[in-house]
């Protein structure tokens, strides 16, 4: 009888792959749950073969249920393992968070209702500008502090829509980035905002001298290119945010079509032109100064749109949506993006990236955004740490002290140095929690 019970139980055991598929999760997610002792398999067979029983399946069902309510994993573990009074405390805390979010949305509704009610004579039939929007707010009785609080609430509840709204007001992208960073609330960003022009001038001046403007390598570029499969001969590629063109040259050497390389800085495009001449790619690369938010190309102009670490400038989701219009049917979008690579997010790293890049998501969350905006995911991979350190951070660490010394009379240079050193420190201390992921997708 005992042997029969064991046999029946084993017959109902699930492999990690089957259990993950049933709940719409990845295998790596279940491995992570095991590592934090949230959900462990009933048995480990030969090698790394895990099986889960009915009890573990039921526990995973409860985990997913609480995750939908937005409860952190560490609190879910307490709920599942703790007595009832602690469960109530955790749920009450989550309810308070939800009430705060609802209150924030209610304030926004009152805010907009007040504008519509108190400014009936203002003509907004045309394109709304930053100046007209500010006039609307002031005529509705909103102070500077009121406006700041509204931006904070908007950024917290709907960061993507906040980005789109600021773009609609025709605010320059650099200023949008500062507004959104300021909206998160750190005092450092407030200082930057107050001296934004000087800060941004220093920022661009420093990166104009860098050989690479972001993490990457020839190996990762060619790996991404190979995952697209065989390409036809006369393809048109748009490389947005091309920077100094290291990967642009790699694309030119390994394809046979034409590349349009777009950036908003003449200084970096001049470096790309020099590289193109030196490598014999001059006839197949056209450099263009432009704005990613206003490309000006005809719809369905390109077979491939390539973006290594640059799409975030226009808002990642906004960029996915807009780039689709310029792809031919079945065209490819190749994008690298800063992501959380683990659900284990050290508090220090989480705070830094929340302040620096509020839109930062997990690999899985970004894949859902691709699918939402009409793409079929072909492949994705995490770029190796060497993509960060071998050229990008190595050059940054080498050049930064001299740059700070040369511009020491400008106080904002210390803020720039602090930000860049902090970023390097986060990647040095927590390499398993964040990184860059490369995504390859096809337009449906």
C-alpha positions as CSV (number, residue, x, y, z in Angstrom):
1,X,0.0,0.0,0.0
2,X,2.8,2.4,0.9
3,X,4.6,1.7,-2.4
4,X,1.4,2.3,-4.3
5,X,1.0,5.8,-2.7
6,X,4.6,6.8,-3.7
7,X,3.9,5.7,-7.2
8,X,0.7,7.7,-7.4
9,X,2.4,10.8,-6.0
10,X,5.3,10.6,-8.4
11,X,2.9,10.2,-11.4
12,X,1.5,13.6,-10.5
13,X,4.9,15.3,-10.2
14,X,5.7,18.0,-12.7
15,X,9.0,18.9,-14.2
16,X,10.2,22.5,-13.8
17,X,9.5,23.2,-17.5
18,X,5.9,21.9,-17.4
19,X,5.1,23.8,-14.2
20,X,6.5,27.0,-15.5
21,X,4.5,26.7,-18.7
22,X,1.3,26.0,-16.8
23,X,1.6,29.3,-14.9
24,X,3.1,31.4,-17.8
25,X,6.5,31.7,-16.1
26,X,10.0,31.2,-17.2
27,X,12.2,28.3,-16.0
28,X,14.6,30.8,-14.6
29,X,11.8,32.3,-12.5
30,X,11.2,29.0,-10.7
31,X,15.0,28.5,-10.3
32,X,15.1,31.9,-8.6
33,X,12.1,31.1,-6.4
34,X,14.1,28.0,-5.3
35,X,17.2,30.0,-4.6
36,X,15.3,32.3,-2.2
37,X,13.5,29.4,-0.6
38,X,10.1,30.6,-1.7
39,X,9.3,27.5,-3.8
40,X,11.5,24.4,-3.7
41,X,10.9,21.2,-5.7
42,X,9.8,18.1,-3.9
43,X,12.7,16.2,-5.3
44,X,16.0,16.6,-7.2
45,X,16.7,13.6,-9.3
46,X,19.9,12.9,-11.4
47,X,21.7,16.0,-12.4
48,X,19.6,19.2,-12.1
49,X,16.3,17.5,-12.8
50,X,13.6,19.0,-10.5
51,X,10.1,17.7,-9.9
52,X,7.2,19.5,-8.2
53,X,4.3,17.8,-6.4
54,X,0.7,18.9,-6.0
55,X,1.6,20.8,-2.8
56,X,4.3,22.9,-4.6
57,X,1.8,23.6,-7.5
58,X,-0.7,24.9,-5.0
59,X,1.9,27.0,-3.4
60,X,2.9,28.5,-6.8
61,X,-0.7,29.2,-7.5
62,X,-0.8,31.3,-4.3
63,X,2.4,33.0,-5.1
64,X,1.0,34.1,-8.5
65,X,-2.2,35.2,-6.8
66,X,-0.3,37.5,-4.5
67,X,2.0,38.7,-7.2
68,X,-1.0,40.0,-9.2
69,X,-1.8,42.1,-6.1
70,X,1.6,43.7,-6.4
71,X,3.0,42.1,-3.2
72,X,6.8,41.7,-3.1
73,X,8.3,38.2,-3.1
74,X,9.8,38.7,0.4
75,X,6.4,39.5,1.8
76,X,4.7,36.6,-0.1
77,X,7.2,34.3,1.6
78,X,6.1,35.7,5.0
79,X,2.4,35.3,4.1
80,X,2.8,31.7,3.1
81,X,5.0,30.8,6.1
82,X,3.8,33.1,8.8
83,X,0.8,33.2,11.2
84,X,-2.4,35.0,10.2
85,X,-1.8,38.2,12.1
86,X,1.3,38.9,10.0
87,X,-0.7,38.2,6.8
88,X,-3.1,40.9,7.8
89,X,-0.3,43.4,8.5
90,X,1.2,42.8,5.0
91,X,-2.1,43.0,3.2
92,X,-3.0,46.2,5.0
93,X,0.3,47.7,4.0
94,X,-0.4,46.8,0.3
95,X,-3.9,48.2,0.6
96,X,-2.4,51.5,1.9
97,X,-0.1,51.6,-1.1
98,X,-3.1,51.1,-3.5
99,X,-5.1,53.8,-1.7
100,X,-2.2,56.2,-2.1
101,X,-2.1,55.4,-5.9
102,X,-5.8,55.9,-6.2
103,X,-5.5,59.2,-4.3
104,X,-2.8,60.3,-6.8
105,X,-5.0,59.5,-9.7
106,X,-7.9,61.4,-8.1
107,X,-5.7,64.4,-7.7
108,X,-4.8,64.3,-11.4
109,X,-8.5,64.1,-12.3
110,X,-9.3,67.1,-10.2
111,X,-6.2,68.9,-11.7
112,X,-7.4,68.4,-15.3
113,X,-11.0,69.1,-14.4
114,X,-9.9,72.4,-12.8
115,X,-8.1,73.4,-16.0
116,X,-11.1,72.7,-18.2
117,X,-13.5,74.5,-15.8
118,X,-11.4,77.6,-15.2
119,X,-10.0,78.3,-18.7
120,X,-13.0,78.2,-21.0
121,X,-11.7,81.1,-23.1
122,X,-8.3,79.7,-23.9
123,X,-7.9,78.5,-27.5
124,X,-6.2,75.1,-27.5
125,X,-7.5,73.9,-30.9
126,X,-3.9,73.7,-32.3
127,X,-0.7,72.0,-31.0
128,X,-0.4,72.5,-27.3
129,X,3.0,73.9,-26.3
130,X,4.9,74.0,-23.0
131,X,4.3,77.8,-22.8
132,X,0.5,77.4,-23.3
133,X,0.3,74.5,-20.9
134,X,2.0,76.6,-18.2
135,X,-0.4,79.4,-18.9
136,X,-3.3,77.1,-18.5
137,X,-2.0,75.9,-15.2
138,X,-1.4,79.3,-13.8
139,X,-4.7,80.7,-14.9
140,X,-6.3,77.7,-13.1
141,X,-4.7,78.7,-9.8
142,X,-1.9,76.2,-9.7
143,X,1.4,77.3,-8.1
144,X,4.8,76.0,-9.1
145,X,4.7,73.5,-6.2
146,X,1.3,72.3,-7.5
147,X,2.7,71.7,-11.0
148,X,5.7,69.8,-9.5
149,X,3.4,67.6,-7.5
150,X,1.3,66.8,-10.6
151,X,4.4,65.7,-12.5
152,X,5.5,63.5,-9.6
153,X,2.1,61.8,-9.5
154,X,2.0,61.4,-13.3
155,X,5.4,59.9,-13.4
156,X,4.7,57.5,-10.5
157,X,1.3,56.2,-11.9
158,X,1.9,56.3,-15.7
159,X,5.6,56.9,-16.7
160,X,5.1,56.0,-20.4
161,X,2.1,58.4,-20.7
162,X,4.0,61.1,-18.9
163,X,6.8,60.7,-21.5
164,X,4.3,60.9,-24.4
165,X,2.6,64.0,-22.9
166,X,5.9,65.9,-22.5
167,X,6.7,65.0,-26.1
168,X,3.3,66.4,-27.2
169,X,4.2,69.7,-25.5
170,X,7.2,69.8,-27.9
171,X,9.7,69.9,-25.0
172,X,13.3,69.0,-26.1
173,X,14.2,65.4,-25.2
174,X,17.1,66.5,-22.9
175,X,14.7,68.6,-20.8
176,X,12.1,65.8,-20.8
177,X,14.7,63.4,-19.4
178,X,15.5,65.9,-16.6
179,X,11.8,66.6,-15.8
180,X,11.2,62.9,-15.5
181,X,14.2,62.3,-13.3
182,X,13.3,65.3,-11.2
183,X,9.7,63.9,-10.9
184,X,11.1,60.8,-9.1
185,X,12.2,63.2,-6.4
186,X,15.9,62.9,-5.6
187,X,17.5,66.1,-4.4
188,X,20.5,65.6,-6.7
189,X,18.3,65.8,-9.8
190,X,16.6,68.9,-8.6
191,X,20.1,70.5,-8.5
192,X,20.7,69.3,-12.0
193,X,17.4,70.6,-13.2
194,X,18.2,74.1,-11.8
195,X,21.4,74.1,-13.9
196,X,20.3,71.9,-16.7
197,X,21.9,73.8,-19.6
198,X,25.3,73.8,-18.0
199,X,25.0,70.2,-16.9
200,X,23.9,68.9,-20.3
201,X,26.6,70.9,-22.1
202,X,29.2,69.2,-19.9
203,X,27.5,65.8,-20.4
204,X,27.7,66.1,-24.2
205,X,31.2,67.5,-24.1
206,X,32.4,64.6,-22.1
207,X,30.8,61.9,-24.2
208,X,31.8,63.6,-27.5
209,X,35.3,62.6,-26.7
210,X,34.4,59.0,-25.8
211,X,35.1,56.3,-28.5
212,X,31.8,54.5,-27.4
213,X,28.7,56.2,-26.1
214,X,27.3,53.0,-24.5
215,X,28.0,49.4,-23.6
216,X,28.5,47.0,-26.5
217,X,31.0,45.0,-28.6
218,X,31.6,43.7,-32.1
219,X,30.8,40.2,-30.7
220,X,27.4,41.2,-29.5
221,X,26.5,43.2,-32.6
222,X,27.4,40.2,-34.8
223,X,25.6,37.8,-32.6
224,X,22.5,39.9,-32.8
225,X,22.9,40.2,-36.6
226,X,23.3,36.4,-37.0
227,X,20.1,35.8,-35.1
228,X,18.1,37.5,-37.8
229,X,19.0,34.7,-40.2
230,X,20.0,35.1,-43.9
231,X,19.4,38.6,-45.2
232,X,18.7,39.7,-48.7
233,X,21.4,41.7,-50.5
234,X,19.9,45.2,-51.0
235,X,18.6,45.8,-47.5
236,X,18.1,49.3,-46.0
237,X,19.2,49.6,-42.4
238,X,18.4,52.6,-40.2
239,X,20.9,52.9,-37.2
240,X,19.3,55.3,-34.7
241,X,21.4,56.8,-32.0
242,X,24.5,55.6,-33.9
243,X,27.0,57.6,-31.8
244,X,30.6,57.3,-33.1
245,X,29.6,54.3,-35.2
246,X,31.6,51.4,-33.9
247,X,28.6,49.0,-34.4
248,X,27.6,50.9,-37.6
249,X,30.9,49.8,-39.2
250,X,30.4,46.2,-37.9
251,X,27.0,46.2,-39.7
252,X,28.5,47.6,-42.9
253,X,31.2,45.0,-43.0
254,X,28.7,42.1,-42.4
255,X,25.8,43.1,-44.6
256,X,25.6,44.2,-48.3
257,X,22.9,46.9,-48.1
258,X,22.8,50.6,-47.3
259,X,22.9,52.1,-43.8
260,X,21.4,55.4,-42.7
261,X,23.2,56.4,-39.5
262,X,21.3,59.0,-37.4
263,X,22.4,60.9,-34.3
264,X,21.7,64.4,-33.0
265,X,25.4,65.4,-32.5
266,X,27.6,66.6,-35.3
267,X,30.7,65.8,-33.3
268,X,30.0,62.0,-33.0
269,X,28.9,61.8,-36.7
270,X,32.2,63.3,-37.8
271,X,34.0,60.4,-36.0
272,X,31.7,58.0,-37.8
273,X,32.5,59.5,-41.1
274,X,36.2,59.2,-40.5
275,X,35.8,55.5,-39.5
276,X,33.7,54.9,-42.7
277,X,36.5,56.4,-44.9
278,X,39.2,54.3,-43.1
279,X,37.3,51.1,-43.5
280,X,36.0,51.5,-47.1
281,X,32.4,51.9,-45.9
282,X,32.0,55.5,-47.0
283,X,29.8,54.7,-50.0
284,X,27.4,52.6,-48.0
285,X,26.8,54.7,-44.9
286,X,24.8,58.0,-45.0
287,X,25.1,60.1,-41.8
288,X,22.1,62.2,-40.8
289,X,21.6,64.7,-38.0
290,X,18.1,64.2,-36.6
291,X,15.7,63.6,-33.8
292,X,14.4,60.1,-33.1
293,X,11.0,61.5,-32.2
294,X,10.8,63.2,-35.6
295,X,12.6,61.0,-38.1
296,X,11.0,62.4,-41.3
297,X,11.4,59.2,-43.3
298,X,8.6,57.7,-45.4
299,X,6.6,54.9,-43.8
300,X,7.9,51.4,-44.3
301,X,11.3,52.7,-45.6
302,X,13.6,50.2,-43.8
303,X,14.2,46.4,-43.7
304,X,16.0,46.7,-40.3
305,X,16.0,49.4,-37.6
306,X,19.0,49.0,-35.3
307,X,19.3,50.7,-31.9
308,X,22.1,49.8,-29.5
309,X,21.4,51.4,-26.2
310,X,19.6,54.5,-27.6
311,X,15.9,53.8,-27.7
312,X,15.5,54.8,-24.1
313,X,16.0,58.4,-25.1
314,X,12.5,58.6,-26.5
315,X,11.0,56.2,-23.9
316,X,11.4,52.5,-24.6
317,X,7.7,51.7,-25.2
318,X,7.2,54.9,-27.1
319,X,10.2,54.0,-29.3
320,X,8.8,50.5,-30.0
321,X,5.5,52.0,-31.2
322,X,7.1,54.7,-33.4
323,X,9.8,52.6,-35.0
324,X,7.2,50.1,-36.3
325,X,5.8,52.7,-38.7
326,X,9.1,52.9,-40.5
327,X,9.7,49.1,-40.9
328,X,8.7,47.3,-44.1
329,X,6.3,44.3,-43.6
330,X,8.2,41.6,-41.8
331,X,11.0,44.1,-41.2
332,X,13.3,43.6,-38.2
333,X,13.9,45.7,-35.1
334,X,17.1,45.1,-33.2
335,X,17.4,46.8,-29.8
336,X,19.6,46.7,-26.8
337,X,18.2,48.0,-23.5
338,X,19.1,48.4,-19.9
339,X,17.2,45.8,-17.9
340,X,16.9,44.1,-14.5
341,X,18.4,40.6,-15.0
342,X,17.3,39.2,-11.7
343,X,14.4,39.5,-9.3
344,X,17.0,40.0,-6.6
345,X,17.4,43.7,-6.7
346,X,19.7,45.1,-4.0
347,X,18.2,48.2,-2.4
348,X,21.1,50.4,-3.3
349,X,21.0,49.5,-7.0
350,X,17.2,49.7,-7.1
351,X,17.2,53.2,-5.6
352,X,19.9,54.4,-8.0
353,X,18.3,53.1,-11.2
354,X,14.8,54.1,-10.1
355,X,16.2,57.7,-9.9
356,X,18.3,57.4,-13.0
357,X,16.0,55.4,-15.3
358,X,12.5,54.9,-13.9
359,X,11.4,53.0,-17.0
360,X,13.9,50.2,-16.4
361,X,12.1,46.8,-16.7
362,X,12.8,43.1,-16.7
363,X,13.6,41.1,-19.9
364,X,10.1,39.5,-19.7
365,X,8.3,42.8,-19.2
366,X,10.0,44.2,-22.3
367,X,9.1,41.2,-24.4
368,X,5.5,41.8,-23.6
369,X,5.9,45.4,-24.8
370,X,7.2,44.2,-28.1
371,X,4.2,41.9,-28.5
372,X,1.8,44.6,-27.4
373,X,3.1,46.9,-30.2
374,X,2.9,44.4,-33.0
375,X,6.2,42.5,-33.0
376,X,7.1,38.8,-33.0
377,X,10.0,38.1,-30.7
378,X,12.7,36.2,-32.6
379,X,15.5,36.0,-29.9
380,X,17.1,37.8,-27.1
381,X,20.2,37.5,-25.0
382,X,22.0,39.2,-22.1
383,X,25.2,41.0,-23.2
384,X,28.3,39.9,-21.3
385,X,29.9,42.1,-18.6
386,X,32.8,42.7,-20.9
387,X,30.5,44.8,-23.1
388,X,30.4,47.3,-20.2
389,X,33.9,47.2,-19.0
390,X,36.4,46.5,-21.8
391,X,35.8,49.8,-23.7
392,X,32.9,51.8,-22.3
393,X,33.6,52.0,-18.6
394,X,37.4,51.6,-19.0
395,X,37.5,54.7,-21.2
396,X,35.1,56.6,-18.9
397,X,37.2,55.8,-15.8
398,X,40.3,56.9,-17.6
399,X,39.0,60.2,-19.0
400,X,36.8,61.4,-16.2
401,X,39.4,62.7,-13.7
402,X,41.1,64.8,-16.3
403,X,37.8,66.1,-17.6
404,X,36.8,67.1,-14.1
405,X,40.1,68.9,-13.5
406,X,39.7,70.8,-16.8
407,X,36.2,72.0,-15.9
408,X,36.6,72.4,-12.2
409,X,35.4,76.0,-12.3
410,X,31.9,74.7,-13.3
411,X,30.3,73.3,-10.3
412,X,28.0,71.0,-12.3
413,X,31.0,68.9,-13.3
414,X,31.1,67.4,-9.8
415,X,27.5,66.3,-10.2
416,X,28.3,64.7,-13.6
417,X,31.3,62.9,-12.1
418,X,29.3,61.7,-9.1
419,X,26.6,60.3,-11.4
420,X,29.0,58.5,-13.7
421,X,31.1,57.1,-10.8
422,X,27.9,55.9,-9.1
423,X,26.8,54.1,-12.2
424,X,30.1,52.3,-12.5
425,X,30.0,51.4,-8.9
426,X,26.5,49.9,-9.2
427,X,27.6,47.7,-12.1
428,X,30.8,46.7,-10.3
429,X,29.0,45.7,-7.1
430,X,25.8,44.1,-8.5
431,X,26.7,42.7,-12.0
432,X,24.1,39.9,-11.6
433,X,21.2,42.2,-11.0
434,X,21.3,44.6,-14.0
435,X,22.8,44.6,-17.5
436,X,21.9,45.1,-21.1
437,X,19.7,42.7,-23.1
438,X,19.6,42.5,-26.9
439,X,16.2,41.9,-28.5
440,X,15.6,40.8,-32.1
441,X,12.0,41.1,-33.2
442,X,10.0,41.0,-36.5
443,X,7.2,43.3,-37.4
444,X,3.9,41.4,-37.7
